[in-house]
């Protein structure tokens, strides 16, 4: 059963995903004292990142910069997956949560999340 959940998560992630700025910003909270310019700067970050998951590799792109590496699922259930990313800069893990047409991950230390939507359905 656990192996099947990892396989299901791999299939679910296969393809290209783009940061969904509108959905991310609808759910993002900012500290009240944050200046309007800082809020605009934050909003400009989202919507540019893409992740392409192939069976063994991941390619991410942001503002013309491309990173390539490998990925694997360490754990999964019906609603989420813990993914290990390995590249020339080292390793890191993200817990990805599935929601309808999106997955999201924690972005920052305030508990906010960034949403990604599959673009090659």
N, C-alpha and C positions, 0 to 999 in steps of 0.2 A: 504493500500500500504506500509506504513512504517513498519508495523508488518511483512509483507511478505518479505521485504528486510532483516530484521533481521533473519528470518527463513532461507532464502537463504544463508546468510553469515554463519549461524551455520552449514548448510549442507556442504558448501564449505570448512569449516575449519575441519570438522570431519575427524579424522585419525591422522597419525603420520607424522610430518614434521621434516626435518633435515636442519641445517644451510648449505648453499651452499657456500663453501669457494671460489671456482673459480669465480662464478658470483659476489659475494660480492667484491672480490679483483679487478675484472675488472672495477668496478665502484667506487672504494674507492679512495679518494685523500688524500695525506699526505702533511703536510707542508714541504717546500723545505729544511729547516734546520734540519729536523728530521734525526737522525743518522740511518744508515743502520741496525744496530742491533735492534733498536726500531721498524723499519718497519717489520723485521723478527719476532719479538715478537708479533706484532699485527697480522700478517698473521697466526701465530700458534693458535690464539684464535678461528678462524672461522672453521666451518665444524664439530664441536664436539657437539654442542647443539642440542637436539631433544625436540620437544613438541608433546605430544599426547593429542588430544582433544577428549573426550568422551562426551555424551550428558550433563553431569553435572560437570565433573571433568577435570582437566588438570594435566598432569604429565610432568615435564621437567627434563632432565638429561644433565649434563655437567661434563665431566671428572670424572665419577663415583659417582657424587653427585646427588641425586634425590630430587626433591621438588614436593609436591602434593598440590593441592588447587582446588578452584572452579573458574568458569569463566562465564561471561554473556556478551551479546552484548548490549551496551547502545544505539548505533546508527549505521546505515548502509546505504550505497547506493550501486549502482551496482559495484563500483570499490574499496570499502574500508569498514572497520568496526572499530568502537571504542569498544575495549574489556576491561572489568574490570576483573582483576585477584585478587582473595582473597585467602589468605593462613595464616599460623601461623605467618608470618612476617608482616602481614598487607595487604593493598590493593595498587594496582597500575593499571594504564591504559596505553594501547598502541593503537595507531592508526595503523592498519594493512592495507596495500594497496595490492590489488590483481593484478598480472601481469602474464597472461598465466598460467604456471604450478607452479608459485611461489606466495608467499606473501612476502612483505618486511616491515621493520619498521625502524624508525630513530634510529641510533646507535651512540651515542656520540654527542658532541656539535658542530661539524663542518658541520652538515647536511648530513653526510654519512649514508648509510643504510645497513642493513644486510638482505640478501635474505634467504628464507627457501623454500625448495622444498618438495612436498609430496612424501613420500617413500613407501606408501602402497596403490597405486592406483588400 
